[in-house]
Amino acid sequence: MNILSIQSHVAYGHVGNASAVFPMQRLGVEVWPIHTVQFSNHTGYGSWRGRVFDGPAIEDLVEGIAERGVLPRCDGVLSGYMGSADIGNAILAAVQRVREANPAALYCCDPVIGDVGRGVFVRPGIPEFMRDQAVPAADIITPNQFELEFLSGIATPTLAAAKEAVAAVHRLGPKVVLVTSLHTTETPGDAIDLLAGAGGRFWRVRTPKLSLNVNGAGDAIAALFFVHYARTRSAAEALGAAAASIYGLLKRTEEAGSREILTVAAQDEFVAPSRRFSVESV
């Protein structure tokens, strides 16, 4: 399997492509990474160095890959944080080129917009670009609860409301939706839910809530879910596999007291998770 991953990248730590690429490789996937930014570290540290690339730079790299004659062997495109609509347009153009070369290729969009408690943290215009252009073009999306509510326009205090919101997002275009973190009135205080929807059905995995605050976990679970779904074409199977791996990764990170997720040290969690959780039809 060959995946084109177009995301931000950091030299130190694990966010964007630095979080998504290695888990996919560890699962045996050939990844072609294109970086939308190259920073020294993630911006949560308060200071960083590096630069943001523009749309033409992304298009130039895609053109170079196309010149190798390999786009017909590209099985999917994964995208994450988009720093500007310019970059977003370049990503969607890349998706179109891949689909023209391989109509069976999938596009997984992690619609990075914001988060519960933080609100919107991307540049003005990006939330609307995600909702109106990127998400309708995607086969799979992996929003968190805040992003699900923004995209659907539906508050999700209950599981029933969350399912309604996922159904609304399906109507925008994506066939598969993974809500990467969900807390409703039915969720115990010491747990967190993950919810997947596809084909009019819904599945939930509930894992213990961990006491850590790290960046990059969303990038990792989007990559894991995408690979497992691309291989099985089962949202339920992909949900169970991705939830187990991300829990194991974060549990190891919590135990180490690390500010960065232990993508390399905990790599066995990607192929042989130390703990699995039941996938419930809801």
Long-range contacts (C-beta under 8 A, 24 or more apart in sequence): 1-28, 1-29, 1-30, 1-75, 1-76, 1-227, 1-230, 1-231, 2-29, 2-30, 2-31, 2-32, 2-70, 2-73, 2-74, 2-75, 3-29, 3-30, 3-31, 3-32, 3-74, 3-75, 3-76, 3-77, 3-78, 3-226, 3-227, 3-230, 4-31, 4-32, 4-34, 4-62, 4-65, 4-74, 4-76, 4-77, 4-78, 4-94, 4-98, 5-31, 5-32, 5-33, 5-34, 5-77, 5-78, 5-79, 5-223, 6-33, 6-34, 6-36, 6-58, 6-77, 6-78, 6-79, 6-80, 6-91, 6-94, 7-33, 7-34, 7-35, 7-36, 7-78, 7-79, 7-80, 7-81, 7-219, 8-35, 8-36, 8-37, 8-39, 8-80, 8-81, 8-83, 9-33, 9-35, 9-36, 9-37, 9-38, 9-39, 10-38, 10-39, 10-40, 10-41, 10-42, 10-48, 11-38, 11-39, 11-40, 11-41, 11-50, 12-40, 12-41, 12-260, 13-41, 13-42, 13-215, 13-216, 13-260, 14-215, 14-216, 14-220, 14-260, 14-261, 14-263, 15-42, 15-215, 15-216, 15-219, 16-80, 16-81, 16-216, 16-219, 17-80, 17-219, 18-216, 18-263, 19-216, 19-217, 19-219, 19-220, 19-223, 19-261, 19-263, 20-78, 20-80, 20-219, 20-220, 20-222, 20-223, 21-223, 22-263, 22-264, 22-267, 23-220, 23-223, 23-224, 23-227, 23-245, 23-263, 23-267, 23-270, 24-223, 24-224, 24-226, 24-227, 26-267, 26-270, 26-271, 27-224, 27-227, 27-270, 27-271, 29-227, 32-65, 32-74, 34-58, 34-61, 34-62, 34-94, 36-81, 36-82, 36-83, 36-87, 37-83, 42-215, 42-216, 44-215, 52-83, 52-84, 53-87, 54-84, 54-86, 54-87, 55-84, 55-86, 55-87, 55-89, 55-90, 56-90, 58-87, 58-90, 58-91, 58-94, 59-90, 59-93, 59-94, 62-90, 62-93, 62-94, 62-97, 66-97, 66-101, 71-97, 71-98, 71-101, 71-102, 72-101, 72-102, 73-102, 74-98, 74-101, 74-102, 74-105, 75-102, 75-104, 75-105, 75-106, 75-230, 76-105, 76-106, 76-107, 76-108, 76-226, 76-230, 77-105, 77-106, 77-107, 77-108, 78-108, 78-110, 78-222, 78-223, 78-226, 79-107, 79-108, 79-109, 79-110, 79-134, 80-110, 80-112, 80-218, 80-219, 80-222, 81-110, 81-112, 81-122, 82-112, 82-122, 82-126, 82-129, 82-130, 82-134, 83-122, 83-123, 83-126, 84-123, 84-126, 85-125, 85-126, 85-129, 88-126, 88-129, 88-130, 88-133, 88-134, 89-133, 91-134, 92-133, 92-134, 92-137, 95-137, 106-139, 106-140, 106-226, 106-229, 106-230, 107-137, 107-138, 107-139, 107-140, 108-138, 108-139, 108-140, 108-141, 108-142, 108-222, 108-225, 108-226, 108-229, 109-134, 109-135, 109-137, 109-138, 109-140, 109-141, 109-142, 109-174, 110-141, 110-142, 110-143, 110-218, 110-219, 110-222, 111-135, 111-141, 111-142, 111-143, 111-147, 111-151, 112-147, 112-218, 113-143, 113-146, 113-147, 113-150, 113-151, 114-146, 114-147, 114-150, 115-144, 115-146, 115-147, 116-144, 116-145, 116-146, 116-183, 118-146, 119-146, 120-150, 131-172, 135-169, 135-172, 135-173, 135-174, 136-172, 136-173, 136-174, 137-173, 138-173, 138-174, 139-174, 139-175, 139-176, 140-174, 140-175, 140-176, 140-177, 140-178, 140-225, 140-226, 140-229, 141-169, 141-174, 141-176, 141-177, 141-178, 142-177, 142-178, 142-179, 142-180, 142-218, 142-221, 142-222, 142-225, 142-226, 143-169, 143-177, 143-178, 143-179, 143-180, 144-179, 144-180, 144-181, 144-218, 145-179, 145-181, 145-182, 145-183, 148-177, 148-179, 148-182, 156-182, 156-184, 157-184, 157-185, 158-184, 158-185, 158-186, 159-184, 159-186, 159-193, 159-195, 159-204, 159-282, 162-195, 163-195, 163-197, 163-202, 163-282, 166-195, 166-197, 166-202, 167-197, 170-197, 175-199, 176-229, 176-235, 178-221, 178-222, 178-225, 178-235, 178-238, 178-239, 178-242, 180-218, 180-221, 180-222, 194-239, 194-242, 194-243, 195-282, 196-235, 196-236, 196-238, 196-239, 197-235, 198-235, 199-235, 201-235, 201-281, 202-281, 202-282, 203-235, 203-236, 203-239, 203-279, 203-280, 203-281, 203-282, 204-279, 204-280, 204-282, 205-239, 205-240, 205-243, 205-277, 205-278, 205-279, 205-280, 206-277, 206-280, 207-243, 207-247, 207-277, 208-247, 210-247, 210-250, 210-251, 210-254, 211-254, 212-250, 212-253, 212-254, 214-250, 214-253, 214-258, 214-259, 214-260, 214-261, 215-260, 215-261, 216-260, 216-261, 216-263, 217-246, 217-249, 217-250, 217-261, 220-246, 220-249, 220-261, 220-263, 221-245, 221-246, 224-270, 236-279, 236-281, 237-279, 239-279, 240-276, 240-277, 240-279, 241-273, 243-277, 244-269, 244-273, 244-275, 244-276, 244-277, 245-269, 245-270, 245-273, 247-273, 247-275, 247-277, 248-273, 248-274, 248-275, 251-275
